[in-house]
């Protein structure tokens, strides 16, 4: 099982060095209001069955599938389930909320 929990700072480094698929699991309205550049929106309740379609649209399996939600709880659970199915899954610690806090510190 390949599951990692990472920070926003680690994600920025990772995105520069590796092929990453970013998935936003927040409410669609929140995603449309603001999201990480390059992230796609997915309904967390159907992500496991939709994952093959997302990968097919990309044309390949990324080195990492990075999930984030509002506070990190949902993305952690979904990343764990994906990792159990053999996907290289990561969850962002603290979710989008922590990204906003990290941006505010700069």
PASEBA-1860 file (N, C-alpha, C; in nm, 3 decimals):
! residues 106
1> XXXXXXXX> 0.085/-0.118/0.000/0.000/0.000/0.000/0.090/0.124/0.000 ~ 0.071/0.212/-0.098/0.149/0.335/-0.108/0.061/0.453/-0.072 ~ 0.059/0.488/0.054/-0.018/0.604/0.101/0.078/0.695/0.177 ~ 0.074/0.822/0.142/0.154/0.922/0.212/0.066/1.039/0.249 ~ 0.102/1.105/0.357/0.037/1.229/0.398/0.145/1.336/0.388 ~ 0.116/1.442/0.311/0.217/1.543/0.286/0.164/1.682/0.317 ~ 0.256/1.776/0.326/0.221/1.917/0.348/0.210/1.987/0.213 ~ 0.157/2.109/0.216/0.150/2.189/0.094/0.288/2.222/0.042
9> XXXXXXXX> 0.382/2.245/0.132/0.518/2.276/0.092/0.581/2.157/0.019 ~ 0.559/2.037/0.070/0.610/1.917/0.005/0.545/1.899/-0.131 ~ 0.417/1.929/-0.141/0.348/1.916/-0.269/0.412/2.003/-0.376 ~ 0.447/2.126/-0.342/0.507/2.216/-0.440/0.636/2.158/-0.495 ~ 0.719/2.100/-0.409/0.843/2.037/-0.453/0.813/1.915/-0.539 ~ 0.719/1.835/-0.495/0.682/1.712/-0.565/0.631/1.742/-0.706 ~ 0.550/1.844/-0.719/0.493/1.878/-0.851/0.601/1.922/-0.949 ~ 0.712/1.973/-0.901/0.821/2.014/-0.988/0.904/1.894/-1.036
17> XXXXXXXX> 0.903/1.786/-0.958/0.990/1.673/-0.987/0.919/1.549/-1.042 ~ 0.790/1.535/-1.015/0.721/1.412/-1.051/0.587/1.440/-1.117 ~ 0.534/1.337/-1.183/0.403/1.344/-1.248/0.295/1.324/-1.140 ~ 0.214/1.427/-1.119/0.115/1.425/-1.012/-0.024/1.457/-1.068 ~ -0.123/1.380/-1.028/-0.263/1.410/-1.057/-0.324/1.465/-0.931 ~ -0.369/1.591/-0.935/-0.431/1.656/-0.820/-0.582/1.642/-0.830 ~ -0.644/1.599/-0.720/-0.790/1.584/-0.717/-0.846/1.658/-0.596 ~ -0.938/1.749/-0.624/-1.006/1.829/-0.522/-1.136/1.758/-0.487
25> XXXXXXXX> -1.153/1.725/-0.360/-1.272/1.651/-0.314/-1.372/1.739/-0.240 ~ -1.350/1.869/-0.240/-1.443/1.958/-0.171/-1.573/1.968/-0.250 ~ -1.668/2.043/-0.198/-1.793/2.065/-0.270/-1.762/2.134/-0.403 ~ -1.840/2.102/-0.504/-1.815/2.157/-0.639/-1.811/2.311/-0.637 ~ -1.899/2.372/-0.560/-1.902/2.518/-0.552/-1.771/2.574/-0.497 ~ -1.715/2.505/-0.399/-1.587/2.548/-0.341/-1.476/2.537/-0.445 ~ -1.477/2.427/-0.520/-1.378/2.406/-0.626/-1.389/2.517/-0.731 ~ -1.511/2.548/-0.771/-1.530/2.650/-0.874/-1.490/2.789/-0.825
33> XXXXXXXX> -1.504/2.811/-0.696/-1.465/2.941/-0.639/-1.313/2.957/-0.636 ~ -1.242/2.852/-0.596/-1.095/2.855/-0.589/-1.044/2.712/-0.574 ~ -0.938/2.682/-0.645/-0.874/2.551/-0.632/-0.728/2.560/-0.674 ~ -0.656/2.454/-0.648/-0.515/2.448/-0.685/-0.505/2.437/-0.836 ~ -0.417/2.515/-0.895/-0.399/2.511/-1.040/-0.368/2.369/-1.086 ~ -0.440/2.325/-1.186/-0.420/2.191/-1.242/-0.501/2.082/-1.176 ~ -0.566/2.112/-1.064/-0.646/2.010/-0.995/-0.779/1.989/-1.067 ~ -0.825/1.864/-1.066/-0.957/1.834/-1.119/-1.051/1.815/-1.001
41> XXXXXXXX> -1.180/1.835/-1.025/-1.278/1.813/-0.920/-1.334/1.672/-0.935 ~ -1.358/1.607/-0.822/-1.420/1.474/-0.822/-1.514/1.463/-0.703 ~ -1.623/1.394/-0.724/-1.717/1.363/-0.617/-1.656/1.249/-0.536 ~ -1.620/1.276/-0.412/-1.551/1.176/-0.331/-1.631/1.048/-0.314 ~ -1.763/1.057/-0.319/-1.845/0.938/-0.300/-1.836/0.840/-0.416 ~ -1.791/0.889/-0.532/-1.784/0.803/-0.651/-1.643/0.794/-0.709 ~ -1.545/0.845/-0.637/-1.410/0.852/-0.690/-1.352/0.715/-0.723 ~ -1.370/0.619/-0.635/-1.310/0.488/-0.660/-1.357/0.427/-0.791
49> XXXXXXXX> -1.487/0.435/-0.819/-1.535/0.377/-0.945/-1.503/0.465/-1.066 ~ -1.481/0.595/-1.044/-1.449/0.687/-1.154/-1.299/0.695/-1.184 ~ -1.215/0.647/-1.092/-1.071/0.660/-1.109/-1.020/0.603/-1.241 ~ -1.064/0.486/-1.286/-1.015/0.438/-1.416/-1.044/0.536/-1.530 ~ -1.157/0.604/-1.526/-1.191/0.700/-1.631/-1.096/0.821/-1.625 ~ -1.068/0.870/-1.505/-0.976/0.984/-1.491/-0.838/0.948/-1.546 ~ -0.792/0.828/-1.517/-0.661/0.786/-1.564/-0.661/0.764/-1.715 ~ -0.770/0.712/-1.767/-0.781/0.693/-1.912/-0.777/0.828/-1.983
57> XXXXXXXX> -0.846/0.928/-1.928/-0.845/1.062/-1.987/-0.705/1.121/-1.987 ~ -0.627/1.088/-1.885/-0.488/1.136/-1.876/-0.396/1.060/-1.969 ~ -0.430/0.936/-1.997/-0.348/0.854/-2.085/-0.244/0.770/-2.013 ~ -0.228/0.791/-1.882/-0.132/0.713/-1.806/-0.159/0.727/-1.656 ~ -0.101/0.635/-1.582/-0.111/0.643/-1.436/0.001/0.736/-1.388 ~ -0.034/0.839/-1.310/0.070/0.931/-1.260/0.155/0.863/-1.153 ~ 0.267/0.924/-1.122/0.350/0.871/-1.014/0.275/0.883/-0.882 ~ 0.197/0.991/-0.866/0.120/1.012/-0.743/-0.016/1.070/-0.776
65> XXXXXXXX> -0.116/1.027/-0.701/-0.249/1.085/-0.705/-0.263/1.158/-0.571 ~ -0.272/1.290/-0.578/-0.275/1.372/-0.457/-0.417/1.424/-0.438 ~ -0.474/1.393/-0.323/-0.611/1.431/-0.290/-0.612/1.538/-0.182 ~ -0.705/1.630/-0.196/-0.727/1.725/-0.086/-0.876/1.755/-0.076 ~ -0.916/1.786/0.046/-1.055/1.824/0.075/-1.049/1.952/0.158 ~ -1.152/1.979/0.232/-1.155/2.102/0.310/-1.056/2.100/0.426 ~ -1.061/1.998/0.509/-0.977/1.992/0.630/-0.882/1.872/0.634 ~ -0.891/1.781/0.538/-0.799/1.668/0.532/-0.856/1.534/0.573
73> XXXXXXXX> -0.973/1.532/0.632/-1.030/1.405/0.679/-1.078/1.317/0.564 ~ -1.159/1.373/0.476/-1.213/1.295/0.364/-1.102/1.250/0.272 ~ -1.009/1.340/0.240/-0.902/1.302/0.149/-0.815/1.190/0.208 ~ -0.795/1.190/0.337/-0.718/1.083/0.400/-0.789/0.949/0.385 ~ -0.917/0.946/0.412/-0.993/0.820/0.400/-0.997/0.769/0.256 ~ -1.019/0.859/0.162/-1.026/0.819/0.022/-0.888/0.776/-0.028 ~ -0.784/0.849/0.011/-0.647/0.811/-0.028/-0.613/0.672/0.026 ~ -0.653/0.645/0.148/-0.630/0.512/0.207/-0.699/0.404/0.125
81> XXXXXXXX> -0.824/0.428/0.088/-0.898/0.330/0.008/-0.835/0.310/-0.129 ~ -0.791/0.419/-0.191/-0.725/0.407/-0.322/-0.593/0.332/-0.309 ~ -0.517/0.360/-0.204/-0.390/0.291/-0.182/-0.413/0.142/-0.164 ~ -0.517/0.106/-0.094/-0.549/-0.036/-0.076/-0.581/-0.104/-0.209 ~ -0.628/-0.027/-0.306/-0.657/-0.080/-0.440/-0.535/-0.073/-0.532 ~ -0.423/-0.029/-0.477/-0.300/-0.028/-0.554/-0.262/0.104/-0.618 ~ -0.339/0.208/-0.594/-0.308/0.339/-0.651/-0.203/0.410/-0.564 ~ -0.115/0.489/-0.626/-0.014/0.565/-0.549/-0.076/0.693/-0.494
89> XXXXXXXX> -0.141/0.684/-0.381/-0.224/0.794/-0.329/-0.157/0.872/-0.216 ~ -0.184/1.002/-0.217/-0.139/1.093/-0.111/-0.255/1.180/-0.067 ~ -0.249/1.223/0.056/-0.346/1.317/0.110/-0.271/1.438/0.163 ~ -0.331/1.556/0.145/-0.269/1.678/0.197/-0.312/1.696/0.342 ~ -0.215/1.704/0.429/-0.240/1.722/0.571/-0.313/1.854/0.597 ~ -0.428/1.848/0.659/-0.503/1.969/0.693/-0.591/2.023/0.583 ~ -0.584/1.965/0.464/-0.671/2.005/0.354/-0.647/2.146/0.303 ~ -0.744/2.195/0.227/-0.736/2.327/0.166/-0.723/2.437/0.271
97> XXXXXXXX> -0.781/2.413/0.386/-0.772/2.508/0.497/-0.626/2.540/0.530 ~ -0.541/2.438/0.533/-0.400/2.459/0.566/-0.327/2.530/0.452 ~ -0.372/2.512/0.329/-0.312/2.585/0.217/-0.335/2.734/0.235 ~ -0.457/2.770/0.272/-0.488/2.911/0.293/-0.403/2.968/0.407 ~ -0.382/2.891/0.511/-0.300/2.936/0.624/-0.155/2.953/0.580 ~ -0.105/2.860/0.498/0.033/2.866/0.449/0.052/2.990/0.361 ~ -0.045/3.020/0.278/-0.038/3.138/0.192/-0.038/3.265/0.276 ~ -0.117/3.266/0.383/-0.128/3.384/0.469/0.004/3.411/0.542
105> XX> 0.082/3.305/0.572/0.208/3.321/0.644/0.315/3.390/0.558 ~ 0.305/3.376/0.427/0.410/3.430/0.338/0.406/3.581/0.330
END
